[in-house]
Every structure is written in C-alpha cells, then in structure tokens.
Amino acid sequence: MSGTGDDTVGSLCAVHVPRTGRGLIGRPWGPVEGEQRVDSAGSEADVPRLGRFPAVQSGQPAIERIPPSSGLIGYRGPTACAAAGITYRQLDYWARTGLLEPSVRTAYAAGAHRLYSFRDILMLKIVKRLLDAGVSLQNIRVAVTHLQSAEPGDLTGLTLMCDGATVYECTSAQQVLDLLNGGQGMFGIAVGAVWQELETALGRLHGERTDTGETLLGFDPGDELAQRRNRAG
C-alpha cells in the first residue's frame, strides 16, 4: 500500500454500528427501522481548550484567546500535515482526489493557500490511522462521508473499531466489548482522545483567522518554561 492509499484494493463497505443501532451510510447516524440507536453520553464532550493569541506588536498584550477548534481559525497545509502526522504528498493527493478537501479555503484561486479547519485535520488524523490499520481507501471514503455528517458532540463520543475490512461505529463501552469478544483482531480509535490530542498539537502551531486573515501565534508551554529557566540562569 502506498502512503496515500491510492493503490489499496477492497470492496466498499458501510460503517456499521455493532449489535444495537446498526445503520448504513447514506442515512447519517440513522438507526434501521425497529432498532434503537445508543446515543453517546452527554451532548458535548468536555475537552480542554488551549488559549491562542493573535499576532501583536512586541510588548503589547494579547487581545483574546481563541480555542484551536474554533471555526474562526484555519490552518495552512504544512500545519495540517504536522498536526495530523501525514506528508504533504498525502495531503495534496487526498485533496485532489476529493477524499478530504479543505473546508475553509481551497487552492483553486490564483495564489491562494489551502486552509483547513480543525475538523478537517481531525478527519486527516483518523484517515491516517485507518490507513495504518490496513483499511482500504475505498472503505475509508465511506467512513469519512459518514463522519463528516456528524455533530461535534456525536464525534467526541465515538469509538471507531475496525478489523482491516469493516469499520464499526461504537457509541458505548458495551459495543466495544462485544466486538472484542468476537474473537477477531480489532483496531480502535477513540475519536474524543484524538480530538484532545489535536487541540494540544494545534494550540502550539500557527493558525489564521478566517474572518480577518490575521496570523494567530501558537503557544507552547514548554518553550515558555525553557525561556524562564534561561532568564533565571
């Protein structure tokens, strides 16, 4: 399999909900008639918010703090690659083939840079992990379409389980246990944990305000501590 997943083979499959609440792609998150979907606990996961600072003149205080997941922030391609753990070749290929295009700004306009949202980069990280688990690109396309239709609160409560061929959507610990007890090897992705990991990573990288184009400087607590130690020394 290539790094982009372009030569992966496999048949299309739906994202399945194990046991309770089995649903198919095309009816996002909808249960099959006669079955009841198990919702994730709570409407919105409690995820930490790191502060982001607009670029200001030296000596001036920061004006506001904006969480990395805010819709007011977009991220350029190299930043998206660094946060998602992918190469620029993968990013470019997935955008050109329509697997994952930037939702904030595409590169169609002359001189324009692609600009990715937090959610776009979350999808990039999930795609990378599914590829690493051996899931075919065809099946990943189905999974991405399914996940992109979800509300943020639904996303953070999901665990994706896959056996290399089929991707399962789990909204409860019991569903995960049912799959693990099936006797076949499974790979799991806790989307809420990936969300928190991404917020930490993007909080340290530069972003761009989508309304003003202003550069937002990342904040790395480790760098600040190192600077304090150097000043104290």
C-alpha positions in Angstrom: 0.0 0.0 0.0 1.4 3.5 -0.8 1.4 6.2 1.7 -1.6 7.9 0.1 -3.6 4.7 -0.1 -4.1 5.1 -3.8 -3.2 1.5 -4.8 -5.2 -0.1 -2.0 -7.9 -2.6 -3.1 -11.0 -3.7 -1.4 -14.8 -3.7 -1.7 -16.9 -0.9 -0.4 -18.5 -1.3 3.0 -20.7 0.7 5.2 -19.7 2.0 8.7 -21.5 -0.4 10.9 -23.0 0.1 14.4 -22.4 -3.2 16.2 -25.4 -5.0 17.7 -27.6 -2.1 18.9 -28.3 0.7 16.5 -26.9 -0.7 13.2 -27.1 1.8 10.5 -25.9 2.3 6.9 -24.1 5.2 5.2 -26.5 7.5 3.4 -28.7 7.9 6.4 -26.2 9.6 8.7 -26.4 8.2 12.2 -29.9 6.9 11.5 -30.9 3.5 13.0 -32.6 0.8 11.0 -36.4 0.7 11.5 -37.3 -1.3 14.6 -33.9 -0.8 16.2 -32.9 1.9 18.7 -29.7 3.8 18.4 -27.5 4.1 21.5 -26.5 7.7 21.9 -23.2 8.8 23.5 -23.4 10.2 27.0 -23.9 13.9 27.1 -24.4 16.3 24.3 -20.9 17.7 24.2 -17.7 16.1 25.4 -15.7 18.1 27.9 -12.4 18.7 26.0 -9.8 21.1 27.2 -9.4 24.4 25.5 -5.9 25.9 25.0 -5.5 29.6 24.5 -4.4 31.1 21.2 -3.1 34.6 20.7 -3.5 36.9 17.8 -0.2 38.2 16.5 0.5 41.5 18.2 3.4 44.0 18.4 6.2 43.3 20.8 5.3 44.4 24.3 1.6 44.6 23.6 -0.8 42.2 25.5 -2.7 39.6 23.6 -6.2 40.7 22.8 -8.2 37.5 23.1 -7.9 33.7 23.4 -9.4 31.5 20.8 -9.5 27.7 21.1 -7.8 25.8 18.3 -11.1 24.0 17.5 -12.9 27.4 16.8 -14.5 27.9 13.5 -12.7 31.2 13.4 -9.4 29.6 12.8 -8.0 28.0 9.7 -4.7 26.2 9.2 -2.4 26.0 6.2 -1.3 22.8 4.6 2.1 22.4 6.3 0.5 23.0 9.7 -2.3 20.5 8.9 0.4 17.9 8.0 2.4 18.5 11.2 -0.7 18.2 13.4 -2.1 15.1 11.5 1.2 13.3 11.2 1.0 13.0 7.4 3.2 14.1 4.5 2.3 16.9 2.2 2.1 14.4 -0.7 -0.7 12.6 1.2 -2.5 15.9 1.9 -2.2 17.0 -1.7 -3.3 13.7 -3.1 -6.3 13.4 -0.8 -7.4 17.0 -1.7 -7.0 16.4 -5.4 -9.0 13.2 -5.4 -11.8 14.6 -3.2 -11.2 12.3 -0.2 -10.6 15.3 2.1 -10.7 18.8 0.7 -10.1 21.9 2.9 -13.5 23.3 4.0 -12.2 26.8 4.8 -10.4 27.6 1.6 -9.3 25.6 -1.5 -6.3 26.3 -3.7 -8.3 26.9 -6.8 -7.9 30.7 -6.7 -4.6 32.0 -8.1 -2.0 32.4 -5.3 -4.4 31.1 -2.6 -3.2 28.6 0.0 -5.4 25.8 1.2 -6.8 26.5 4.6 -8.1 23.6 6.8 -10.5 23.7 9.7 -9.9 21.9 13.0 -12.5 19.3 11.9 -10.7 18.8 8.6 -7.5 18.0 10.4 -9.3 15.7 12.8 -10.5 13.7 9.7 -7.0 13.7 8.4 -5.7 12.1 11.6 -8.5 9.5 11.5 -7.8 8.7 7.9 -4.1 8.2 8.6 -4.8 5.8 11.5 -7.3 3.8 9.4 -4.7 3.5 6.6 -2.1 2.4 9.1 -4.6 -0.3 10.3 -4.8 -1.6 6.7 -8.3 -0.3 5.8 -8.7 0.2 2.1 -9.0 3.7 0.7 -12.5 2.8 -0.7 -13.7 1.9 2.7 -12.1 5.0 4.2 -14.0 7.2 1.8 -17.3 5.7 3.0 -16.2 6.3 6.6 -15.2 9.9 6.0 -18.5 10.7 4.4 -20.3 9.2 7.4 -18.2 11.1 10.0 -18.4 14.4 8.2 -22.2 14.4 8.7 -21.9 14.1 12.5 -22.4 16.8 15.1 -19.3 17.6 17.2 -20.9 16.1 20.3 -21.5 12.8 18.5 -18.0 12.7 17.1 -16.3 13.1 20.5 -18.4 10.2 21.9 -17.5 7.8 19.2 -15.0 4.9 19.1 -14.2 3.5 15.7 -13.3 -0.2 15.6 -12.0 -1.9 12.5 -10.8 -5.4 11.6 -9.0 -4.2 8.4 -12.1 -4.7 6.2 -15.1 -3.2 8.1 -15.3 -0.1 10.2 -17.7 -0.1 13.1 -19.1 2.9 14.9 -19.4 2.3 18.7 -21.2 4.7 21.0 -20.9 2.6 24.2 -18.3 0.6 26.0 -20.5 -2.5 25.7 -20.5 -2.3 21.9 -16.6 -2.2 22.0 -16.6 -5.2 24.3 -19.0 -7.1 22.1 -16.6 -6.6 19.1 -13.5 -7.6 21.1 -15.3 -10.7 22.4 -15.9 -11.7 18.8 -12.5 -13.4 18.6 -11.0 -11.4 15.8 -8.3 -8.8 15.9 -9.7 -5.3 16.2 -8.1 -1.8 16.0 -9.8 1.0 17.9 -9.8 4.8 17.5 -11.3 6.8 20.4 -12.3 10.0 18.5 -12.6 12.1 21.7 -9.0 11.2 22.6 -7.8 12.2 19.1 -9.8 15.4 19.4 -7.9 16.3 22.6 -4.6 15.3 21.2 -5.2 17.5 18.2 -6.2 20.5 20.3 -2.9 20.3 22.1 -0.9 20.0 18.9 -2.7 22.9 17.1 -2.5 25.1 20.2 1.3 25.1 19.7 1.1 25.9 15.9 0.2 29.0 14.0 -3.2 29.5 12.6 -5.1 32.1 10.6 -8.3 33.9 11.4 -10.9 33.1 8.8 -12.6 36.5 9.0 -9.6 38.9 9.1 -6.7 36.8 7.7 -4.7 37.7 10.9 -2.0 35.3 11.9 -2.6 33.6 15.3 0.6 32.5 17.1 0.7 29.1 18.7 1.6 28.9 22.3 4.0 26.1 23.6 4.1 25.9 27.4 7.3 24.0 27.2 9.0 26.8 25.3 7.9 29.4 27.9 9.3 27.3 30.8 12.6 26.9 28.9 12.7 30.7 28.4 12.0 31.3 32.1 14.8 28.9 33.1 17.2 30.6 30.8 16.3 34.0 32.2 16.7 32.7 35.8 20.0 31.2 34.9 
